[in-house]
């Protein structure tokens, strides 16, 4: 595949230009106007993403927040209404201030509350994560999709935490959003995203928010990412395999660990019923340390004493990344919002990497723990 870095594209005959702007000729027939609309290299990545998620089309953007903003502004007008999972942040808080689009936050596992929050004729979108950040709550995508569709709302699912593991569109969602920066990229070196869904929504040249707002992905970035997608499945299997191994070992040590692959996770059996076979239960786990102060100590030792992982936000990197979510990626939420979302003050999110052998990395974990005083903040009493 070549990199088509052009901002604009020529036509052989003047009449062709008119036919492109009326929609008679388009990228499906290799006619391109301007790279803010469609670029051949970016479109190729979009086709790969559509194939990954099983949707008709996909449009790739420069960031995850650009993707989500564009989708919301496409589906909602001024006065619109969104029902969203309480763990979501960012754009769902921003839209009411700027666009008069209101959001009702709900516990996505409380289906009666979700049903009551969706108002037929008013609610435009039900928006949630397939696996929530950072609490790792798994959404019942088929049931939630049915609830929304029964009341005429569109279903938008952020599948950033579980590419390959879950396929929301095949489970009933209308639109699937990915922050490609995470697992799909895998290198923590690219900011990018994709919106996967119906072509009629994503490819509207004149009225589509993705066209008019300009969240355009660079063609060189798209080329790099298209080279990484073929081995995403292998990478996800290893992320998930190690996450399950570490979660199991941590639990045996008495660590308070949250991981959907453990049988005591509230949605373990739900995830098993929805997941694509062979890809595991996700590449993230959480450890509850009760307070930020108590969370910082093990992270310090895991990075600086044994090099088990790195203290950093984001996820899906080949090295393990750790952060205390309440004071970092979810810090814009107030105390009440954090409580509603189930984000505990000492919750440490770990995105499990795959460098080194599993045995080597686990020995680094144990070495870091040995540097700490063994007390009830980390280990439960037997």
C-alpha positions in Angstrom: 0.0 0.0 0.0 1.3 3.5 -0.9 1.1 6.6 1.2 -1.1 9.2 -0.6 0.0 12.3 1.2 -1.8 14.7 -1.2 -4.2 17.3 0.3 -6.1 17.6 -2.9 -6.6 15.4 -6.0 -6.9 16.3 -9.7 -9.6 15.2 -12.1 -9.2 14.6 -15.9 -12.4 16.4 -16.9 -14.2 19.4 -15.4 -17.5 17.5 -15.4 -16.1 14.9 -13.1 -15.8 17.5 -10.3 -19.5 18.2 -10.4 -20.3 14.5 -10.3 -18.1 14.0 -7.3 -19.7 16.8 -5.3 -23.2 15.5 -6.1 -22.1 12.1 -4.8 -22.4 10.3 -8.1 -18.7 9.5 -8.0 -16.9 8.9 -4.7 -14.1 7.0 -2.9 -15.8 3.7 -3.4 -14.9 4.1 -7.1 -11.5 5.7 -6.4 -12.6 9.3 -6.9 -11.2 11.7 -4.3 -11.6 15.4 -3.8 -9.8 16.6 -0.7 -8.1 14.7 2.2 -10.3 16.3 4.8 -13.1 14.3 3.2 -11.4 11.1 2.1 -7.8 10.1 1.5 -6.9 6.8 -0.2 -4.5 5.7 2.6 -6.8 6.7 5.4 -9.7 5.1 3.7 -7.8 1.8 3.4 -7.2 1.9 7.2 -11.0 2.6 7.6 -11.8 -0.5 5.5 -9.5 -2.6 7.8 -11.3 -1.2 10.9 -14.7 -1.9 9.4 -13.6 -5.5 8.7 -12.3 -5.8 12.3 -15.6 -4.6 13.8 -18.0 -6.1 11.2 -19.5 -2.8 10.1 -20.4 -1.4 6.7 -17.8 1.4 6.9 -15.3 3.1 9.2 -13.9 6.6 9.3 -10.5 7.2 10.9 -9.8 10.4 12.9 -6.9 12.2 14.5 -7.9 11.4 18.1 -10.5 9.5 20.2 -12.1 12.6 21.5 -12.4 13.9 17.9 -14.2 10.7 17.0 -16.6 10.8 19.9 -17.3 14.5 19.5 -18.1 14.1 15.8 -20.4 11.1 16.4 -22.3 13.0 19.1 -22.7 16.1 17.0 -23.8 14.0 14.1 -26.5 12.1 16.1 -27.6 15.0 18.4 -28.8 18.5 17.6 -29.2 21.4 20.1 -31.7 20.3 22.8 -30.7 16.6 22.2 -30.4 14.0 25.0 -27.7 11.4 25.6 -27.9 8.6 28.2 -24.4 7.6 29.1 -22.6 5.3 31.5 -21.5 7.0 34.7 -17.9 6.0 34.0 -17.7 8.1 30.8 -16.0 11.5 30.9 -14.8 14.3 28.7 -17.1 15.1 25.8 -20.3 14.1 27.7 -19.6 16.8 30.2 -18.5 19.3 27.6 -21.4 19.1 25.2 -24.1 20.5 27.6 -22.0 23.7 28.0 -21.4 24.2 24.3 -24.2 22.7 22.4 -27.2 22.4 24.7 -27.0 18.6 24.6 -27.8 17.2 28.0 -26.5 13.9 29.4 -28.1 11.6 32.0 -25.5 9.4 33.6 -26.6 5.9 34.7 -25.2 2.7 36.2 -25.0 0.7 33.0 -25.5 -2.6 34.8 -28.9 -1.3 36.1 -31.0 -2.0 33.1 -34.2 -0.7 34.7 -32.4 2.6 35.4 -31.2 2.7 31.8 -34.6 2.0 30.5 -36.2 4.7 32.6 -33.5 7.3 31.6 -34.1 6.8 27.8 -37.1 9.0 26.8 -38.7 8.0 23.5 -38.8 10.9 21.1 -36.1 12.8 23.1 -33.1 10.6 23.7 -30.9 10.4 20.7 -28.0 8.1 21.9 -27.2 5.5 24.5 -23.4 5.7 24.9 -21.3 3.3 27.0 -18.0 1.4 27.0 -18.0 -2.3 26.3 -15.5 -2.6 29.2 -15.5 0.5 31.5 -12.5 2.6 32.3 -11.2 2.1 34.9 -13.5 -0.2 36.8 -13.6 -2.9 34.2 -17.4 -3.3 34.4 -18.6 -5.3 31.4 -21.7 -4.0 29.6 -24.5 -6.3 28.4 -24.4 -5.1 24.9 -27.2 -7.2 23.4 -29.6 -6.3 26.2 -28.7 -2.6 26.3 -29.0 -2.3 22.5 -32.5 -3.8 22.6 -33.5 -1.3 25.4 -32.3 1.6 23.3 -33.7 0.5 20.0 -37.1 -0.2 21.5 -37.2 3.5 22.3 -35.7 4.8 19.1 -32.2 5.6 20.3 -28.9 4.9 18.6 -26.3 2.8 20.5 -22.7 4.0 20.5 -20.1 1.7 22.1 -16.5 2.6 23.0 -14.6 -0.6 22.4 -11.1 0.7 23.1 -10.5 -1.7 26.0 -11.5 -4.8 24.2 -10.6 -4.9 20.5 -10.8 -8.5 19.2 -12.2 -9.6 22.5 -15.6 -8.1 21.8 -17.4 -7.1 18.6 -20.2 -4.7 19.7 -21.7 -4.2 16.2 -22.3 -7.9 16.0 -24.0 -7.8 19.4 -26.4 -5.0 18.5 -24.6 -1.7 18.6 -25.1 0.9 15.8 -21.7 2.6 16.1 -18.4 1.4 17.5 -15.7 3.9 18.5 -12.0 3.0 19.1 -9.1 5.0 20.4 -6.6 3.4 18.0 -3.8 5.0 20.2 -4.2 2.2 22.6 -4.2 -1.6 21.9 -4.6 -1.3 18.1 -1.5 0.9 17.7 0.3 -0.9 20.5 3.3 1.4 20.5 2.2 4.4 22.5 3.5 6.6 19.7 0.4 7.6 17.8 -2.8 9.5 18.6 -5.6 8.2 16.4 -9.1 6.8 16.4 -11.9 5.3 14.3 -15.7 5.4 14.1 -17.2 2.2 12.7 -20.8 2.0 11.6 -23.2 2.6 8.7 -21.8 4.2 5.5 -24.8 6.6 5.4 -23.7 8.1 8.7 -20.0 8.2 8.1 -19.7 9.1 4.4 -22.0 12.1 4.2 -19.9 14.6 2.2 -22.2 17.6 2.7 -23.8 17.2 6.1 -21.7 14.7 7.9 -20.0 16.0 11.1 -16.9 13.9 10.3 -16.6 15.8 7.0 -17.4 19.3 8.4 -15.5 19.3 11.7 -12.3 18.1 10.2 -11.0 15.5 12.7 -8.8 14.3 9.8 -6.2 11.6 10.2 -2.8 12.1 8.6 -2.1 9.7 5.7 1.3 8.8 7.1 -0.2 7.8 10.4 -2.8 5.7 8.7 -0.1 3.9 6.7 1.8 3.1 9.9 -1.3 1.8 11.7 -2.4 -0.3 8.7 0.8 -2.2 9.1 0.1 -3.0 12.8 -3.5 -4.3 12.4 -2.5 -7.7 11.0 -0.8 -8.7 14.2 -3.4 -7.1 16.6 -4.9 -10.5 17.3 -1.6 -12.1 18.4 -0.8 -9.1 20.6 -4.3 -9.1 22.2 -4.0 -12.8 23.0 -0.8 -12.2 24.8 -2.0 -9.1 26.7 -5.0 -11.1 27.8 -3.1 -14.3 28.7 -0.7 -12.4 30.9 -3.4 -10.3 32.5 -5.2 -13.5 33.5 -2.0 -15.1 34.9 -1.1 -12.0 36.9 -4.6 -11.5 38.2 -4.7 -15.1 39.3 -1.3 -14.9 41.0 -2.1 -11.6 42.7 -5.4 -13.0 44.1 -3.5 -15.9 45.6 -1.2 -13.5 47.3 -4.2 -11.8 48.8 -4.1 -8.7 46.6 -7.5 -7.1 46.0 -7.6 -7.5 42.3 -10.4 -6.8 39.8 -10.3 -8.6 36.5 -13.1 -9.9 34.3 -11.3 -13.2 33.7 -11.6 -14.1 37.4 -14.7 -16.1 38.2 -15.6 -13.8 41.1 -15.9 -10.8 38.8 -19.6 -9.8 38.6 -19.7 -9.9 34.8 -17.4 -12.9 34.2 -20.0 -15.2 32.8 -21.6 -12.3 30.8 -18.2 -11.6 29.1 -17.7 -15.3 28.4 -21.1 -15.4 26.6 -20.3 -12.3 24.4 -16.6 -12.7 23.8 -15.0 -13.9 20.6 -13.4 -17.2 21.4 -9.7 -17.5 21.9 -8.9 -13.9 22.8 -9.3 -14.0 26.6 -10.9 -11.5 28.9 -9.0 -8.2 28.3 -5.5 -6.8 28.8 -6.2 -4.7 31.9 -6.7 -5.4 35.6 -7.2 -3.2 38.6 -5.8 -3.4 42.2 -7.7 -1.7 45.0 -5.3 0.0 47.4 -7.9 2.0 49.4 -6.3 5.4 49.1 -4.1 7.4 46.7 -1.2 7.4 49.2 -1.3 3.7 49.5 -1.6 3.3 45.8 1.5 5.4 45.1 3.8 3.2 47.1 3.5 -0.1 45.2 3.6 1.8 41.8 6.8 3.5 42.9 8.4 0.1 43.7 7.0 -1.7 40.7 8.6 1.0 38.5 11.7 2.1 40.3 12.7 -1.0 42.3 12.0 -3.8 39.9 11.1 -2.3 36.4 7.9 -4.4 36.4 6.1 -1.5 34.7 5.9 2.2 34.0 3.8 4.9 35.8 1.9 6.4 32.9 -1.6 7.0 31.6 -2.9 5.3 28.5 -3.0 1.6 27.8 -2.3 -1.1 25.2 1.5 -0.6 25.2 3.9 -3.5 25.0 5.2 -2.5 28.5 2.9 -2.6 31.5 1.5 0.9 32.4 0.2 1.8 35.8 -1.8 4.8 37.1 -4.1 5.7 40.0 -7.2 6.6 38.0 -8.9 8.8 40.6 -6.1 11.3 40.6 -5.2 11.0 36.9 -7.4 10.0 34.0 -10.6 10.4 36.0 -9.5 13.4 38.1 -11.9 15.8 36.3 -14.8 14.0 38.0 -15.9 15.3 41.4 -16.2 13.1 44.5 -19.9 12.4 43.8 -19.3 11.5 40.2 -16.4 9.2 41.1 -18.6 7.4 43.7 -21.4 7.0 41.1 -18.9 5.5 38.7 -17.4 3.2 41.3 -13.9 4.8 41.0 -12.2 4.2 44.4 -9.5 6.6 45.6 -6.8 3.9 45.6 -7.8 2.1 42.4 -4.6 1.3 40.4 -5.2 0.5 36.7 -2.7 -1.8 35.1 -2.4 -2.3 31.4 -0.5 -5.5 31.1 2.4 -5.6 28.6 4.1 -8.6 27.0 7.8 -7.8 27.0 10.1 -10.4 28.6 8.9 -13.8 29.7 5.9 -14.1 32.0 8.1 -15.7 34.7 10.6 -12.9 34.5 8.0 -10.2 34.8 6.3 -11.9 37.7 9.6 -12.2 39.6 9.9 -8.5 39.1 6.5 -8.0 40.7 7.4 -10.2 43.6 10.7 -8.3 44.0 8.9 -5.0 44.2 6.5 -6.4 46.8 9.4 -7.7 48.9 10.6 -4.1 49.2 7.4 -3.1 50.9 6.2 -3.7 54.3 3.6 -6.5 54.2 0.5 -5.0 55.7 -3.2 -5.1 55.4 -3.3 -2.3 52.8 -2.0 -4.7 50.2 -2.7 -8.2 51.6 -5.9 -9.5 53.1 -5.6 -11.5 56.3 -5.9 -15.2 55.7 
